[in-house]
Amino acid sequence: MTHYPLRDDIFSDDVAQEPTRAGFGRGLKKAGEANESIVALCADLTESTQMHHFKEAFPERFVEIGVAEQNLVTVASGLARAGKIPFTSSYAAFSPGRNWEQIRTTATLNEQPVKIVGSHAGVSVGPDGATHQMLEDIALMRVLPRMVVVIPGDAVEAEKATQLIAENGSPTYLRLAREKTPIFSTDESPFEIGKAYVLREGHDISLFGTGTMSYQLLKAAKLLEEHGISAEVVHVPTIKPLDEATLLKSARKTGRVVTAEEAQVAAGFGSAVAELLSEQLPTPLKRIGMYDRFGESGAPNELLDYFGLTGEKMMPVIQEFINTTAQYHREG
């Protein structure tokens, strides 16, 4: 098991918070400093997606495409074919929401290492409402052959992830949030593409989270402990390729699994876990996320609470699942 250092203050009222998109902005600038082949293209949302840091540092390697997301990816694929490493950024509702066919045909089909950065994903986008709250992107991107899908848990991890996907040689989707979220990892916390990490050990149930939902599951596990329930929390920042070994080991240990994502449960992260378990280790599974509906307008925290995506709201759902579901495949 990999040791994963957590910040000491993650459950305090003053826990440090920052948007994951801010970590991307720092990481892209650092990646650009390390590799002159990296270029950046944006669809008229440079500051919102935090790509302006790269633009200011390397104006000759930045292209403003404008509100033309299909062209955004097509131009990026051409640059990749010419030997560049292009990062594209927009709101996830528009990229991959509007240009999925171009991503499929020009990037993945042709095996070009285009980096699709979808910012402002999930219901926590807030007042912009359902039109801008992209919930289907995990499903859209993980189904594409050759596409790597990464969802950082916090801004620190987003910075690390950005620098690593710059050098992975594959088409990659990086999913980012708009609002500030708690930072639970540290500079010393490990991050590798394709790896999942046990944040907290337990034996009654496994809680698999991706993106910022991993923090919420840590909160849920703390609340469950007060009720005598030992929950193991596994952070899964890479949806594809999935770290099958780590997830199966945890599921075999606890015999019950819950997944959490700020996205549609249909065909998303929870479905990826369901596919893995059904084929290799049939295990009772509860998926938490958005259930076949769109989001609504409201404050980010209000929306997360309304849709049951906070640790406090997930805890009783998990507790009921434990009370009504027997454990399978327990070790020992």
C-alpha positions as a Markdown table, in Angstrom:
| # | Residue | x | y | z |
|---|---|---|---|---|
| 1 | Met | 0.0 | 0.0 | 0.0 |
| 2 | Thr | 1.3 | 3.5 | -0.9 |
| 3 | His | 1.7 | 5.9 | 2.0 |
| 4 | Tyr | -0.3 | 9.0 | 1.1 |
| 5 | Pro | 0.4 | 12.1 | 3.3 |
| 6 | Leu | -2.6 | 14.2 | 4.0 |
| 7 | Arg | -2.7 | 17.8 | 5.2 |
| 8 | Asp | -3.1 | 18.1 | 9.0 |
| 9 | Asp | -6.0 | 20.7 | 8.7 |
| 10 | Ile | -8.3 | 18.9 | 6.3 |
| 11 | Phe | -11.2 | 18.8 | 8.8 |
| 12 | Ser | -10.7 | 22.2 | 10.3 |
| 13 | Asp | -13.0 | 25.2 | 9.5 |
| 14 | Asp | -10.0 | 27.0 | 8.1 |
| 15 | Val | -8.8 | 24.2 | 5.7 |
| 16 | Ala | -6.9 | 25.7 | 2.8 |
| 17 | Gln | -9.0 | 25.9 | -0.4 |
| 18 | Glu | -8.3 | 26.7 | -4.0 |
| 19 | Pro | -9.9 | 25.8 | -7.4 |
| 20 | Thr | -8.3 | 22.9 | -9.2 |
| 21 | Arg | -8.2 | 25.1 | -12.3 |
| 22 | Ala | -5.6 | 27.3 | -10.4 |
| 23 | Gly | -3.4 | 24.3 | -10.0 |
| 24 | Phe | -3.7 | 23.6 | -13.7 |
| 25 | Gly | -2.6 | 27.2 | -14.5 |
| 26 | Arg | 0.5 | 26.8 | -12.5 |
| 27 | Gly | 1.3 | 23.4 | -13.8 |
| 28 | Leu | 0.9 | 24.4 | -17.4 |
| 29 | Lys | 3.4 | 27.3 | -17.0 |
| 30 | Lys | 5.9 | 24.9 | -15.4 |
| 31 | Ala | 5.4 | 22.4 | -18.1 |
| 32 | Gly | 6.0 | 25.1 | -20.7 |
| 33 | Glu | 9.2 | 26.1 | -18.9 |
| 34 | Ala | 10.4 | 22.5 | -19.1 |
| 35 | Asn | 9.4 | 21.7 | -22.7 |
| 36 | Glu | 9.5 | 24.2 | -25.5 |
| 37 | Ser | 7.3 | 22.0 | -27.6 |
| 38 | Ile | 4.2 | 22.7 | -25.4 |
| 39 | Val | 1.7 | 25.1 | -26.9 |
| 40 | Ala | -1.6 | 26.3 | -25.6 |
| 41 | Leu | -4.9 | 27.1 | -27.3 |
| 42 | Cys | -8.0 | 28.6 | -25.8 |
| 43 | Ala | -11.6 | 29.3 | -26.8 |
| 44 | Asp | -11.9 | 32.8 | -25.5 |
| 45 | Leu | -11.8 | 31.8 | -21.8 |
| 46 | Thr | -8.2 | 32.3 | -21.1 |
| 47 | Glu | -8.4 | 33.8 | -17.6 |
| 48 | Ser | -11.4 | 31.7 | -16.5 |
| 49 | Thr | -9.5 | 28.5 | -17.4 |
| 50 | Gln | -6.3 | 29.9 | -15.9 |
| 51 | Met | -4.4 | 29.6 | -19.2 |
| 52 | His | -3.4 | 33.2 | -19.0 |
| 53 | His | -0.3 | 32.3 | -16.9 |
| 54 | Phe | 1.0 | 30.4 | -19.9 |
| 55 | Lys | 0.0 | 33.1 | -22.3 |
| 56 | Glu | 1.8 | 35.8 | -20.4 |
| 57 | Ala | 5.0 | 33.7 | -20.1 |
| 58 | Phe | 5.0 | 32.4 | -23.7 |
| 59 | Pro | 2.9 | 34.6 | -25.9 |
| 60 | Glu | 4.5 | 33.2 | -29.0 |
| 61 | Arg | 3.3 | 29.7 | -28.1 |
| 62 | Phe | -0.3 | 30.7 | -27.3 |
| 63 | Val | -3.2 | 30.8 | -29.8 |
| 64 | Glu | -6.5 | 32.4 | -29.1 |
| 65 | Ile | -9.0 | 30.5 | -31.2 |
| 66 | Gly | -12.1 | 32.3 | -30.2 |
| 67 | Val | -15.5 | 30.9 | -29.6 |
| 68 | Ala | -14.9 | 28.0 | -32.0 |
| 69 | Glu | -14.4 | 24.8 | -30.0 |
| 70 | Gln | -14.5 | 22.4 | -33.0 |
| 71 | Asn | -11.7 | 24.4 | -34.6 |
| 72 | Leu | -9.9 | 24.5 | -31.2 |
| 73 | Val | -9.3 | 20.8 | -31.2 |
| 74 | Thr | -8.8 | 20.5 | -35.0 |
| 75 | Val | -6.0 | 23.1 | -35.0 |
| 76 | Ala | -4.5 | 21.4 | -31.9 |
| 77 | Ser | -4.4 | 18.1 | -33.6 |
| 78 | Gly | -2.6 | 19.6 | -36.5 |
| 79 | Leu | 0.0 | 21.1 | -34.2 |
| 80 | Ala | 0.4 | 17.8 | -32.6 |
| 81 | Arg | 1.0 | 16.2 | -35.9 |
| 82 | Ala | 3.7 | 18.8 | -36.5 |
| 83 | Gly | 5.5 | 17.7 | -33.3 |
| 84 | Lys | 4.0 | 20.1 | -30.7 |
| 85 | Ile | 2.3 | 19.1 | -27.5 |
| 86 | Pro | -1.0 | 21.2 | -27.5 |
| 87 | Phe | -3.1 | 22.0 | -24.5 |
| 88 | Thr | -6.7 | 23.2 | -25.3 |
| 89 | Ser | -8.9 | 24.8 | -22.7 |
| 90 | Ser | -12.5 | 25.8 | -22.4 |
| 91 | Tyr | -15.5 | 25.1 | -20.2 |
| 92 | Ala | -16.2 | 21.4 | -20.1 |
| 93 | Ala | -19.8 | 22.1 | -21.4 |
| 94 | Phe | -18.2 | 23.3 | -24.6 |
| 95 | Ser | -15.1 | 21.1 | -24.8 |
| 96 | Pro | -15.7 | 18.2 | -24.9 |
| 97 | Gly | -19.4 | 19.0 | -24.9 |
| 98 | Arg | -19.5 | 20.7 | -28.2 |
| 99 | Asn | -16.5 | 19.2 | -30.1 |
| 100 | Trp | -16.6 | 15.5 | -29.2 |
| 101 | Glu | -16.6 | 14.4 | -32.8 |
| 102 | Gln | -13.5 | 16.5 | -33.6 |
| 103 | Ile | -11.8 | 15.0 | -30.5 |
| 104 | Arg | -12.6 | 11.6 | -31.6 |
| 105 | Thr | -11.7 | 12.0 | -35.3 |
| 106 | Thr | -8.7 | 14.3 | -35.2 |
| 107 | Ala | -7.1 | 13.4 | -31.9 |
| 108 | Thr | -7.9 | 9.9 | -30.7 |
| 109 | Leu | -8.3 | 8.2 | -34.1 |
| 110 | Asn | -5.1 | 9.7 | -35.3 |
| 111 | Glu | -3.3 | 9.1 | -31.9 |
| 112 | Gln | -2.3 | 12.7 | -31.4 |
| 113 | Pro | -1.3 | 13.8 | -27.9 |
| 114 | Val | -3.8 | 16.6 | -27.6 |
| 115 | Lys | -4.7 | 17.6 | -24.0 |
| 116 | Ile | -8.3 | 18.5 | -23.6 |
| 117 | Val | -8.8 | 20.6 | -20.5 |
| 118 | Gly | -12.4 | 20.9 | -19.5 |
| 119 | Ser | -12.9 | 23.5 | -16.8 |
| 120 | His | -16.0 | 24.4 | -14.8 |
| 121 | Ala | -17.3 | 20.8 | -14.7 |
| 122 | Gly | -20.0 | 19.5 | -12.3 |
| 123 | Val | -22.9 | 21.1 | -10.5 |
| 124 | Ser | -20.6 | 23.2 | -8.4 |
| 125 | Val | -20.2 | 25.6 | -11.3 |
| 126 | Gly | -23.1 | 27.2 | -9.5 |
| 127 | Pro | -25.3 | 30.1 | -10.7 |
| 128 | Asp | -24.7 | 29.5 | -14.4 |
| 129 | Gly | -27.1 | 26.6 | -14.2 |
| 130 | Ala | -27.7 | 23.4 | -16.1 |
| 131 | Thr | -26.4 | 24.7 | -19.5 |
| 132 | His | -22.9 | 25.2 | -18.0 |
| 133 | Gln | -22.9 | 22.3 | -15.5 |
| 134 | Met | -21.2 | 19.6 | -17.5 |
| 135 | Leu | -22.1 | 16.2 | -16.0 |
| 136 | Glu | -21.7 | 13.9 | -18.9 |
| 137 | Asp | -18.1 | 14.4 | -19.8 |
| 138 | Ile | -16.6 | 11.5 | -17.9 |
| 139 | Ala | -18.8 | 9.2 | -19.8 |
| 140 | Leu | -18.1 | 10.9 | -23.1 |
| 141 | Met | -14.3 | 10.8 | -22.7 |
| 142 | Arg | -13.7 | 7.5 | -21.1 |
| 143 | Val | -15.4 | 5.7 | -24.0 |
| 144 | Leu | -13.0 | 7.1 | -26.5 |
| 145 | Pro | -10.2 | 4.6 | -27.5 |
| 146 | Arg | -6.7 | 5.7 | -26.4 |
| 147 | Met | -8.1 | 8.6 | -24.3 |
| 148 | Val | -6.6 | 9.1 | -20.8 |
| 149 | Val | -9.0 | 10.6 | -18.3 |
| 150 | Val | -7.7 | 12.4 | -15.2 |
| 151 | Ile | -9.7 | 14.2 | -12.5 |
| 152 | Pro | -7.5 | 15.8 | -9.8 |
| 153 | Gly | -8.7 | 15.8 | -6.3 |
| 154 | Asp | -7.4 | 19.3 | -5.4 |
| 155 | Ala | -5.3 | 22.2 | -6.8 |
| 156 | Val | -2.0 | 20.6 | -5.6 |
| 157 | Glu | -2.7 | 17.4 | -7.5 |
| 158 | Ala | -4.0 | 19.3 | -10.5 |
| 159 | Glu | -0.6 | 21.1 | -10.8 |
| 160 | Lys | 1.2 | 17.7 | -10.7 |
| 161 | Ala | -1.2 | 16.1 | -13.1 |
| 162 | Thr | -0.8 | 18.9 | -15.7 |
| 163 | Gln | 2.9 | 18.5 | -15.7 |
| 164 | Leu | 2.7 | 14.7 | -16.1 |
| 165 | Ile | 0.1 | 14.6 | -18.9 |
| 166 | Ala | 2.3 | 17.0 | -20.8 |
| 167 | Glu | 4.8 | 14.2 | -21.2 |
| 168 | Asn | 2.6 | 11.1 | -21.5 |
| 169 | Gly | 2.4 | 11.0 | -25.3 |
| 170 | Ser | -1.4 | 10.3 | -25.3 |
| 171 | Pro | -4.6 | 12.2 | -26.0 |
| 172 | Thr | -5.8 | 13.2 | -22.5 |
| 173 | Tyr | -8.8 | 14.7 | -20.8 |
| 174 | Leu | -8.2 | 16.8 | -17.7 |
| 175 | Arg | -11.4 | 17.6 | -15.7 |
| 176 | Leu | -11.3 | 20.7 | -13.5 |
| 177 | Ala | -13.7 | 22.5 | -11.2 |
| 178 | Arg | -14.6 | 26.2 | -11.0 |
| 179 | Glu | -14.9 | 26.8 | -7.3 |
| 180 | Lys | -12.5 | 26.6 | -4.4 |
| 181 | Thr | -12.3 | 23.2 | -2.8 |
| 182 | Pro | -10.4 | 21.9 | 0.2 |
| 183 | Ile | -6.8 | 20.9 | -0.4 |
| 184 | Phe | -6.2 | 17.5 | 1.2 |
| 185 | Ser | -2.9 | 16.4 | -0.5 |
| 186 | Thr | 0.6 | 17.8 | 0.1 |
| 187 | Asp | 3.6 | 18.4 | -2.1 |
| 188 | Glu | 4.9 | 15.0 | -0.9 |
| 189 | Ser | 1.7 | 13.1 | -1.7 |
| 190 | Pro | 2.3 | 10.8 | -4.7 |
| 191 | Phe | 0.7 | 11.2 | -8.1 |
| 192 | Glu | 1.1 | 9.0 | -11.1 |
| 193 | Ile | -1.2 | 8.6 | -14.1 |
| 194 | Gly | -3.1 | 5.4 | -13.7 |
| 195 | Lys | -2.7 | 5.1 | -9.9 |
| 196 | Ala | -5.3 | 5.1 | -7.1 |
| 197 | Tyr | -4.4 | 5.9 | -3.5 |
| 198 | Val | -5.7 | 4.7 | -0.2 |
| 199 | Leu | -6.3 | 7.8 | 1.9 |
| 200 | Arg | -7.7 | 6.0 | 4.9 |
| 201 | Glu | -7.8 | 2.4 | 5.8 |
| 202 | Gly | -10.9 | 0.5 | 6.9 |
| 203 | His | -12.6 | -2.9 | 6.9 |
| 204 | Asp | -16.4 | -2.4 | 6.7 |
| 205 | Ile | -16.8 | -0.7 | 3.3 |
| 206 | Ser | -14.7 | 0.8 | 0.5 |
| 207 | Leu | -15.4 | 4.4 | -0.5 |
| 208 | Phe | -14.0 | 5.1 | -4.0 |
| 209 | Gly | -14.0 | 8.8 | -4.9 |
| 210 | Thr | -12.7 | 10.8 | -7.9 |
| 211 | Gly | -12.0 | 14.5 | -8.2 |
| 212 | Thr | -13.1 | 16.7 | -5.3 |
| 213 | Met | -15.5 | 14.0 | -4.1 |
| 214 | Ser | -12.6 | 12.1 | -2.5 |
| 215 | Tyr | -12.4 | 14.9 | 0.1 |
| 216 | Gln | -16.2 | 14.6 | 0.7 |
| 217 | Leu | -15.7 | 10.8 | 1.2 |
| 218 | Leu | -13.0 | 11.5 | 3.8 |
| 219 | Lys | -15.6 | 13.6 | 5.7 |
| 220 | Ala | -18.2 | 10.9 | 5.3 |
| 221 | Ala | -15.7 | 8.3 | 6.7 |
| 222 | Lys | -15.0 | 10.5 | 9.7 |
| 223 | Leu | -18.7 | 10.7 | 10.4 |
| 224 | Leu | -19.2 | 7.0 | 9.9 |
| 225 | Glu | -16.4 | 6.3 | 12.4 |
| 226 | Glu | -18.6 | 8.0 | 15.1 |
| 227 | His | -21.2 | 5.3 | 14.4 |
| 228 | Gly | -18.7 | 2.5 | 14.7 |
| 229 | Ile | -18.2 | 2.0 | 11.0 |
| 230 | Ser | -14.7 | 1.6 | 9.6 |
| 231 | Ala | -14.6 | 3.0 | 6.1 |
| 232 | Glu | -11.7 | 2.7 | 3.7 |
| 233 | Val | -11.3 | 5.8 | 1.4 |
| 234 | Val | -9.6 | 5.3 | -2.0 |
| 235 | His | -8.9 | 8.3 | -4.2 |
| 236 | Val | -9.1 | 7.6 | -7.9 |
| 237 | Pro | -7.7 | 10.6 | -9.9 |
| 238 | Thr | -7.3 | 8.5 | -13.1 |
| 239 | Ile | -10.5 | 7.1 | -14.5 |
| 240 | Lys | -8.8 | 5.7 | -17.5 |
| 241 | Pro | -6.6 | 3.7 | -17.2 |
| 242 | Leu | -8.2 | 2.5 | -14.0 |
| 243 | Asp | -5.9 | 1.2 | -11.2 |
| 244 | Glu | -7.6 | -2.2 | -11.1 |
| 245 | Ala | -5.2 | -3.8 | -8.7 |
| 246 | Thr | -5.7 | -1.2 | -6.0 |
| 247 | Leu | -9.5 | -1.1 | -6.3 |
| 248 | Leu | -9.9 | -4.9 | -6.4 |
| 249 | Lys | -7.6 | -5.2 | -3.3 |
| 250 | Ser | -9.8 | -2.8 | -1.4 |
| 251 | Ala | -13.1 | -4.3 | -2.5 |
| 252 | Arg | -11.8 | -7.8 | -1.6 |
| 253 | Lys | -10.9 | -6.5 | 1.8 |
| 254 | Thr | -14.2 | -4.8 | 2.7 |
| 255 | Gly | -16.7 | -6.7 | 0.6 |
| 256 | Arg | -18.8 | -3.6 | -0.2 |
| 257 | Val | -18.1 | -0.5 | -2.4 |
| 258 | Val | -19.5 | 3.0 | -2.8 |
| 259 | Thr | -18.4 | 5.3 | -5.5 |
| 260 | Ala | -18.9 | 9.1 | -5.6 |
| 261 | Glu | -18.6 | 11.6 | -8.5 |
| 262 | Glu | -19.8 | 15.0 | -9.3 |
| 263 | Ala | -21.2 | 13.8 | -12.6 |
| 264 | Gln | -23.9 | 11.5 | -14.1 |
| 265 | Val | -23.6 | 8.0 | -12.6 |
| 266 | Ala | -24.7 | 6.5 | -15.9 |
| 267 | Ala | -21.5 | 5.5 | -17.8 |
| 268 | Gly | -19.3 | 7.6 | -15.6 |
| 269 | Phe | -16.7 | 6.7 | -12.8 |
| 270 | Gly | -19.2 | 4.5 | -10.9 |
| 271 | Ser | -20.0 | 2.6 | -14.1 |
| 272 | Ala | -16.2 | 2.1 | -14.7 |
| 273 | Val | -16.0 | 0.5 | -11.2 |
| 274 | Ala | -19.1 | -1.5 | -11.8 |
| 275 | Glu | -17.7 | -3.0 | -15.0 |
| 276 | Leu | -14.5 | -3.9 | -13.2 |
| 277 | Leu | -16.2 | -5.6 | -10.3 |
| 278 | Ser | -18.8 | -7.4 | -12.3 |
| 279 | Glu | -16.1 | -8.9 | -14.5 |
| 280 | Gln | -13.4 | -9.7 | -11.9 |
| 281 | Leu | -14.9 | -9.6 | -8.4 |
| 282 | Pro | -18.7 | -9.4 | -8.1 |
| 283 | Thr | -19.2 | -7.1 | -5.1 |
| 284 | Pro | -22.2 | -5.1 | -3.8 |
| 285 | Leu | -21.9 | -1.5 | -5.2 |
| 286 | Lys | -23.7 | 1.8 | -4.5 |
| 287 | Arg | -23.1 | 4.7 | -6.9 |
| 288 | Ile | -23.5 | 8.3 | -5.7 |
| 289 | Gly | -23.7 | 11.1 | -8.2 |
| 290 | Met | -26.2 | 12.7 | -10.5 |
| 291 | Tyr | -29.1 | 10.4 | -11.2 |
| 292 | Asp | -30.4 | 11.0 | -14.7 |
| 293 | Arg | -31.1 | 14.7 | -14.3 |
| 294 | Phe | -29.6 | 18.1 | -15.0 |
| 295 | Gly | -28.3 | 20.5 | -12.5 |
| 296 | Glu | -29.9 | 23.8 | -11.3 |
| 297 | Ser | -28.8 | 27.3 | -10.6 |
| 298 | Gly | -27.7 | 28.1 | -7.1 |
| 299 | Ala | -24.6 | 28.7 | -4.9 |
| 300 | Pro | -22.0 | 25.9 | -5.3 |
| 301 | Asn | -22.3 | 24.6 | -1.7 |
| 302 | Glu | -26.0 | 24.8 | -1.8 |
| 303 | Leu | -26.1 | 22.7 | -5.0 |
| 304 | Leu | -23.7 | 20.0 | -3.6 |
| 305 | Asp | -25.9 | 19.8 | -0.5 |
| 306 | Tyr | -29.1 | 19.7 | -2.5 |
| 307 | Phe | -27.9 | 16.9 | -4.7 |
| 308 | Gly | -26.4 | 14.9 | -1.8 |
| 309 | Leu | -22.8 | 15.3 | -2.8 |
| 310 | Thr | -21.4 | 16.4 | 0.6 |
| 311 | Gly | -19.9 | 14.2 | 3.2 |
| 312 | Glu | -22.7 | 15.0 | 5.6 |
| 313 | Lys | -25.3 | 14.0 | 3.0 |
| 314 | Met | -23.5 | 10.9 | 1.8 |
| 315 | Met | -22.9 | 9.5 | 5.3 |
| 316 | Pro | -26.5 | 8.3 | 5.9 |
| 317 | Val | -26.8 | 6.9 | 2.4 |
| 318 | Ile | -23.6 | 4.9 | 3.0 |
| 319 | Gln | -24.8 | 3.8 | 6.4 |
| 320 | Glu | -28.1 | 2.5 | 5.0 |
| 321 | Phe | -26.2 | 0.6 | 2.3 |
| 322 | Ile | -24.1 | -1.0 | 5.0 |
| 323 | Asn | -27.1 | -1.9 | 7.1 |
| 324 | Thr | -29.0 | -3.6 | 4.2 |
| 325 | Thr | -26.1 | -5.2 | 2.3 |
| 326 | Ala | -24.0 | -8.2 | 3.3 |
| 327 | Gln | -20.2 | -8.2 | 2.7 |
| 328 | Tyr | -18.8 | -10.3 | -0.1 |
| 329 | His | -15.3 | -11.7 | -0.7 |
| 330 | Arg | -13.9 | -10.5 | 2.6 |
| 331 | Glu | -10.3 | -11.4 | 3.3 |
| 332 | Gly | -9.6 | -13.9 | 6.1 |
